[in-house]
Amino acid sequence: MNALMTKIRRAGVPLLDFIGGKPYRGILTGLNEVFSIDTPTRDRLVTADPSAADVIVPYLRGQDIKRWHPEWASLWMILLKSSENFDWPWSKSGESAEAIFAHAFPSLHAYLKPHEGALRKRQDQGRFWWELRSCDYYSVFRHPKIIHTDIAWRAQFAYSDKPVFLVNTAYVWPTNDLYLLAVVNSPLMWAYMWRNAMHGKDEVLRLIYSFTESLPIAQPDDSMRSEIEPAVQRLITLTQQNQVVVDEVLVWLAAEFGVTTPGQALGAFGNLDEGAFIQQVRARRPKGEARLSPAGVGELARVYRQYALPLRAGVAESARLEGRLAELVNAAYGLTPDEVALLWRTAPPRMPDSQPMD
């Protein structure tokens, strides 16, 4: 296995050189519970002062970063940049700065003012108590990027071309290279990371930038890239579609059956048969409401058939694509059939399920 790890390392160039840039950490607010807001709060602040929309941006938490594509939870960040990096009307106003801030963004000032004490105690803050810490790479979040979490239980790298920001538990790579996304989500790279990254509690991997920037990325030839890129784009599309399907069903279950905590089983209801789906709904209903009427059972069966079958088809297509991508990535690193067999024979926990196809 040591020889195989050496071969993988020698077959690639460091990620830093491959993308021609470095990974960046997500935004450190110093007080997420204040700067991170939900959609109703965002709408209230913008209704009171439309100019606030300019500094409230969508953001992702670590748990929102899924394999291939993130799933935005309708959360927002108040992005008041430090006067060290941005020229605000109050930047050079000294003692009158707060009054100018209150005039420029009255709803934000009213929202933040009750938290002034806690905001002043932050180690990470800008020149004024309502600002975020100094940061010179805000623009990276507005462009296409590969994103991942610091703490990784599995290969769960995602691509986003949307202007979305990350919190400090996640990292962003400034690239739109879908071949690279295939590599870092591959079984080969998970096996490499498992044996080379720092391990945390319960064998979680710590994918900090000082490690990821040295990941060996093999250079693909043109024919390989031409097959990999559309396959990855299709996986991104399928992941998005599946996320929409699951969200629609979970919203419906909450509204019609009071299932507000669906749990992992209903969150992946495509893996359940019809009877298990109905049983999970019954188990997850509020206490005293577990009993279902015949009409309720019929409605659950109807919705299951409408949504679960297409979901399963998407999952099956994704599995086929992932299997082919695993083969292509192995080829990019020059693995022989015996080395591929060794890779799977010594597979670490939570290896992406993309074994060679027969």
C-alpha positions as CSV (number, residue, x, y, z in Angstrom):
1,M,0.0,0.0,0.0
2,N,2.9,2.4,0.7
3,A,4.1,1.9,-2.9
4,L,0.6,2.7,-4.2
5,M,0.4,5.9,-2.1
6,T,3.8,6.9,-3.5
7,K,2.7,6.2,-7.0
8,I,-0.4,8.4,-6.5
9,R,1.7,11.1,-5.1
10,R,4.2,11.1,-8.0
11,A,1.4,10.9,-10.6
12,G,0.1,14.3,-9.7
13,V,1.0,17.9,-9.1
14,P,0.1,19.8,-5.9
15,L,-3.5,21.2,-5.9
16,L,-1.9,24.6,-5.4
17,D,-0.2,24.4,-8.8
18,F,-3.1,22.6,-10.5
19,I,-5.6,25.4,-9.9
20,G,-3.1,28.2,-9.9
21,G,-4.4,29.5,-6.6
22,K,-4.8,28.6,-3.0
23,P,-7.8,27.4,-0.9
24,Y,-9.5,30.0,1.3
25,R,-11.2,29.6,4.6
26,G,-14.9,30.6,5.0
27,I,-15.9,33.9,6.7
28,L,-15.1,34.2,10.4
29,T,-17.7,36.5,11.9
30,G,-16.8,36.0,15.6
31,L,-20.5,35.8,16.4
32,N,-22.4,33.6,14.0
33,E,-25.6,33.8,16.0
34,V,-25.9,37.5,15.2
35,F,-24.5,37.8,11.7
36,S,-26.2,34.6,10.4
37,I,-30.0,35.1,9.9
38,D,-32.9,33.2,8.4
39,T,-35.0,34.3,5.5
40,P,-37.9,35.8,7.5
41,T,-35.3,38.0,9.4
42,R,-33.6,39.0,6.2
43,D,-37.0,39.9,4.6
44,R,-37.9,42.0,7.6
45,L,-34.6,43.9,7.5
46,V,-34.9,44.5,3.8
47,T,-38.5,45.6,4.0
48,A,-37.6,48.2,6.6
49,D,-34.6,49.3,4.6
50,P,-34.2,48.1,1.0
51,S,-30.5,49.1,1.0
52,A,-29.8,46.3,3.5
53,A,-30.2,43.8,0.6
54,D,-26.8,44.9,-0.7
55,V,-25.0,43.6,2.4
56,I,-27.1,40.5,3.2
57,V,-25.7,37.5,1.2
58,P,-26.7,33.8,1.1
59,Y,-24.3,31.5,3.0
60,L,-23.7,27.8,3.5
61,R,-23.0,25.9,6.8
62,G,-20.8,22.9,6.8
63,Q,-23.9,20.6,6.9
64,D,-25.2,22.2,3.7
65,I,-22.2,21.1,1.7
66,K,-23.3,17.8,0.1
67,R,-21.5,15.5,-2.4
68,W,-21.4,17.2,-5.8
69,H,-23.8,20.0,-5.0
70,P,-24.6,22.1,-1.9
71,E,-28.1,22.3,-0.5
72,W,-28.8,25.9,0.6
73,A,-30.9,26.1,3.7
74,S,-32.3,29.6,3.0
75,L,-29.8,31.2,5.4
76,W,-28.1,34.6,5.1
77,M,-25.1,36.4,6.4
78,I,-24.9,40.1,7.2
79,L,-21.7,41.0,5.3
80,L,-20.5,44.3,6.7
81,K,-16.9,44.3,5.6
82,S,-14.2,45.9,7.7
83,S,-13.3,49.5,6.9
84,E,-9.8,48.1,6.5
85,N,-10.9,46.5,3.2
86,F,-13.9,48.6,2.1
87,D,-14.6,52.3,1.9
88,W,-17.9,52.8,3.8
89,P,-19.5,56.3,4.3
90,W,-18.4,56.0,8.0
91,S,-14.9,54.6,7.4
92,K,-13.1,57.8,8.2
93,S,-15.7,59.4,10.4
94,G,-14.2,58.7,13.8
95,E,-16.6,59.3,16.7
96,S,-19.5,60.0,14.3
97,A,-19.1,56.7,12.5
98,E,-22.0,54.9,14.3
99,A,-24.4,57.7,13.5
100,I,-23.5,57.5,9.9
101,F,-23.8,53.7,9.9
102,A,-27.3,54.1,11.5
103,H,-28.3,56.6,8.8
104,A,-26.9,54.4,6.0
105,F,-28.4,51.1,7.2
106,P,-31.1,51.9,9.8
107,S,-32.6,48.4,10.0
108,L,-29.2,46.8,10.4
109,H,-28.2,49.2,13.0
110,A,-31.4,48.6,15.0
111,Y,-30.9,44.8,14.7
112,L,-27.2,44.9,15.7
113,K,-27.4,47.5,18.5
114,P,-28.8,45.2,21.2
115,H,-25.8,42.9,20.6
116,E,-23.2,45.7,20.8
117,G,-21.7,44.4,24.0
118,A,-21.1,40.9,22.6
119,L,-19.9,42.3,19.3
120,R,-17.3,44.5,21.0
121,K,-15.9,41.5,22.8
122,R,-15.1,39.6,19.6
123,Q,-11.5,39.0,18.9
124,D,-12.5,38.8,15.2
125,Q,-14.0,42.2,14.2
126,G,-13.4,45.1,11.9
127,R,-12.4,48.7,12.7
128,F,-15.9,49.2,14.2
129,W,-18.0,46.9,16.4
130,W,-20.6,46.2,13.7
131,E,-18.0,45.2,11.1
132,L,-16.5,41.8,10.2
133,R,-12.8,41.1,10.5
134,S,-10.5,42.2,7.8
135,C,-10.6,39.9,4.7
136,D,-9.2,40.5,1.2
137,Y,-10.7,37.6,-0.7
138,Y,-14.5,38.3,-0.5
139,S,-14.7,38.2,-4.3
140,V,-13.7,34.5,-4.3
141,F,-17.1,33.5,-2.9
142,R,-18.9,35.2,-5.8
143,H,-17.3,33.2,-8.5
144,P,-17.4,29.5,-9.5
145,K,-15.8,27.3,-6.8
146,I,-15.2,23.9,-5.3
147,I,-16.2,23.8,-1.6
148,H,-15.7,21.4,1.2
149,T,-15.8,21.2,5.0
150,D,-12.9,21.3,7.4
151,I,-14.1,18.2,9.2
152,A,-14.9,15.4,6.7
153,W,-16.6,12.1,7.4
154,R,-16.6,11.2,3.7
155,A,-15.7,12.5,0.3
156,Q,-18.2,15.3,0.1
157,F,-16.8,18.0,-2.2
158,A,-19.3,20.2,-4.0
159,Y,-19.3,22.7,-6.9
160,S,-21.2,26.0,-6.9
161,D,-21.3,28.7,-9.5
162,K,-23.6,30.8,-7.4
163,P,-22.5,33.9,-5.4
164,V,-22.7,32.1,-2.0
165,F,-20.5,32.6,1.1
166,L,-19.2,30.0,3.5
167,V,-18.7,30.0,7.3
168,N,-15.3,29.4,8.8
169,T,-15.8,25.6,9.1
170,A,-15.6,25.3,5.3
171,Y,-13.1,26.0,2.5
172,V,-13.4,27.3,-1.0
173,W,-11.1,26.6,-4.0
174,P,-11.2,29.2,-6.7
175,T,-11.8,27.0,-9.7
176,N,-14.5,25.7,-12.0
177,D,-12.6,22.6,-13.0
178,L,-15.1,19.7,-12.9
179,Y,-12.3,17.1,-13.6
180,L,-10.8,18.2,-10.3
181,L,-14.2,17.7,-8.6
182,A,-14.2,14.1,-9.9
183,V,-10.8,13.4,-8.6
184,V,-11.4,14.7,-5.0
185,N,-14.7,12.8,-4.8
186,S,-13.1,9.6,-6.0
187,P,-12.4,6.4,-4.1
188,L,-8.7,6.8,-5.0
189,M,-8.4,10.2,-3.4
190,W,-10.4,9.3,-0.3
191,A,-8.0,6.4,0.2
192,Y,-5.1,8.8,-0.2
193,M,-6.6,11.4,2.2
194,W,-7.4,8.7,4.8
195,R,-3.8,7.7,4.9
196,N,-2.3,11.2,4.8
197,A,-4.6,13.7,6.4
198,M,-4.8,14.5,10.1
199,H,-7.4,12.4,11.9
200,G,-9.7,13.8,14.5
201,K,-12.1,12.2,17.0
202,D,-13.9,9.1,15.7
203,E,-11.6,9.0,12.7
204,V,-12.9,12.1,11.1
205,L,-10.5,13.7,8.6
206,R,-9.3,17.3,9.1
207,L,-9.0,18.8,5.6
208,I,-7.3,22.0,6.5
209,Y,-5.8,24.1,3.7
210,S,-2.2,23.3,4.6
211,F,-3.0,19.6,3.7
212,T,-5.4,20.0,0.7
213,E,-3.1,22.4,-1.1
214,S,-0.6,19.6,-1.5
215,L,-3.1,17.0,-2.7
216,P,-1.6,15.3,-5.8
217,I,-3.8,15.9,-8.8
218,A,-3.0,14.0,-12.0
219,Q,-3.2,15.9,-15.3
220,P,-5.8,14.4,-17.6
221,D,-5.5,14.1,-21.3
222,D,-8.1,15.8,-23.6
223,S,-10.1,12.6,-24.2
224,M,-10.3,11.9,-20.5
225,R,-11.4,15.4,-19.6
226,S,-14.0,15.4,-22.4
227,E,-15.7,12.3,-20.9
228,I,-15.3,13.3,-17.2
229,E,-16.6,16.9,-17.3
230,P,-20.1,16.2,-18.8
231,A,-20.4,13.2,-16.4
232,V,-19.7,15.4,-13.4
233,Q,-22.1,18.0,-14.7
234,R,-24.8,15.4,-15.0
235,L,-24.1,14.3,-11.4
236,I,-24.5,17.9,-10.2
237,T,-27.8,18.1,-12.1
238,L,-29.0,14.8,-10.7
239,T,-28.0,15.8,-7.2
240,Q,-29.9,19.1,-7.5
241,Q,-33.0,17.3,-8.8
242,N,-32.9,14.8,-6.0
243,Q,-32.5,17.5,-3.4
244,V,-35.6,19.3,-4.8
245,V,-37.7,16.1,-4.8
246,V,-36.7,15.3,-1.2
247,D,-37.4,18.8,0.0
248,E,-40.8,18.9,-1.6
249,V,-41.8,15.7,0.1
250,L,-40.5,16.7,3.5
251,V,-42.3,20.1,3.3
252,W,-45.5,18.2,2.4
253,L,-45.1,15.8,5.3
254,A,-44.6,18.6,7.7
255,A,-47.7,20.4,6.4
256,E,-50.0,17.5,6.1
257,F,-48.8,15.0,8.7
258,G,-47.0,17.2,11.2
259,V,-43.6,15.5,10.6
260,T,-41.2,18.3,11.5
261,T,-38.2,16.0,12.4
262,P,-38.1,13.5,9.5
263,G,-34.8,11.8,10.6
264,Q,-32.3,10.1,8.3
265,A,-34.7,7.5,7.0
266,L,-37.3,9.9,5.6
267,G,-34.5,12.2,4.5
268,A,-33.5,9.4,2.1
269,F,-36.9,8.0,1.5
270,G,-35.9,6.7,-1.9
271,N,-34.1,3.9,0.0
272,L,-37.4,2.8,1.6
273,D,-40.1,0.6,0.2
274,E,-43.7,1.9,0.3
275,G,-44.6,0.1,3.5
276,A,-41.4,1.3,5.3
277,F,-42.1,4.9,4.1
278,I,-45.6,4.9,5.6
279,Q,-44.3,3.3,8.8
280,Q,-41.6,6.0,9.2
281,V,-44.2,8.7,8.7
282,R,-46.4,7.1,11.4
283,A,-43.4,6.9,13.8
284,R,-42.4,10.5,13.2
285,R,-45.8,12.1,13.7
286,P,-46.4,14.1,16.9
287,K,-47.3,12.1,20.0
288,G,-51.0,11.2,20.0
289,E,-51.3,11.6,16.2
290,A,-49.5,8.4,15.1
291,R,-52.7,6.8,13.9
292,L,-53.3,7.2,10.2
293,S,-56.7,7.1,8.5
294,P,-57.2,5.0,5.4
295,A,-57.3,8.2,3.4
296,G,-54.0,9.3,4.9
297,V,-52.4,6.0,4.1
298,G,-53.7,6.2,0.5
299,E,-52.3,9.7,0.1
300,L,-48.9,8.7,1.5
301,A,-48.8,5.8,-1.0
302,R,-49.7,8.0,-3.9
303,V,-47.0,10.6,-3.0
304,Y,-44.5,7.8,-2.5
305,R,-45.1,6.3,-5.9
306,Q,-45.0,9.8,-7.6
307,Y,-41.7,10.8,-6.0
308,A,-39.7,7.7,-4.9
309,L,-39.6,6.0,-8.3
310,P,-38.0,9.0,-10.2
311,L,-35.7,9.5,-7.2
312,R,-34.5,5.9,-7.4
313,A,-33.9,6.3,-11.1
314,G,-31.7,9.3,-10.5
315,V,-29.8,7.5,-7.7
316,A,-29.2,4.5,-10.1
317,E,-27.9,6.8,-12.8
318,S,-25.7,8.6,-10.3
319,A,-24.2,5.2,-9.2
320,R,-23.4,4.3,-12.8
321,L,-21.8,7.7,-13.5
322,E,-19.7,7.5,-10.3
323,G,-18.5,4.0,-11.2
324,R,-17.3,5.2,-14.5
325,L,-15.6,8.3,-13.0
326,A,-13.8,6.1,-10.5
327,E,-12.4,4.0,-13.4
328,L,-11.3,7.2,-15.3
329,V,-9.6,8.7,-12.2
330,N,-7.8,5.4,-11.6
331,A,-6.6,5.5,-15.2
332,A,-5.5,9.2,-14.9
333,Y,-3.1,8.0,-12.1
334,G,-1.9,5.0,-14.1
335,L,-3.3,2.3,-11.7
336,T,-3.0,-1.2,-12.9
337,P,-5.9,-3.7,-12.3
338,D,-3.9,-5.3,-9.5
339,E,-3.5,-1.8,-7.9
340,V,-7.2,-1.1,-8.2
341,A,-7.9,-4.4,-6.5
342,L,-5.5,-3.5,-3.7
343,L,-7.2,-0.1,-3.4
344,W,-10.5,-1.8,-2.7
345,R,-9.1,-4.7,-0.6
346,T,-7.6,-2.1,1.8
347,A,-10.4,0.4,1.5
348,P,-10.7,2.7,4.5
349,P,-14.0,3.4,6.3
350,R,-16.7,5.4,4.3
351,M,-15.1,4.8,1.0
352,P,-17.2,6.2,-1.8
353,D,-19.2,3.3,-3.2
354,S,-17.9,3.3,-6.7
355,Q,-16.3,-0.1,-7.1
356,P,-15.1,-1.2,-10.6
357,M,-18.0,-2.3,-12.9
358,D,-18.1,-5.9,-14.1
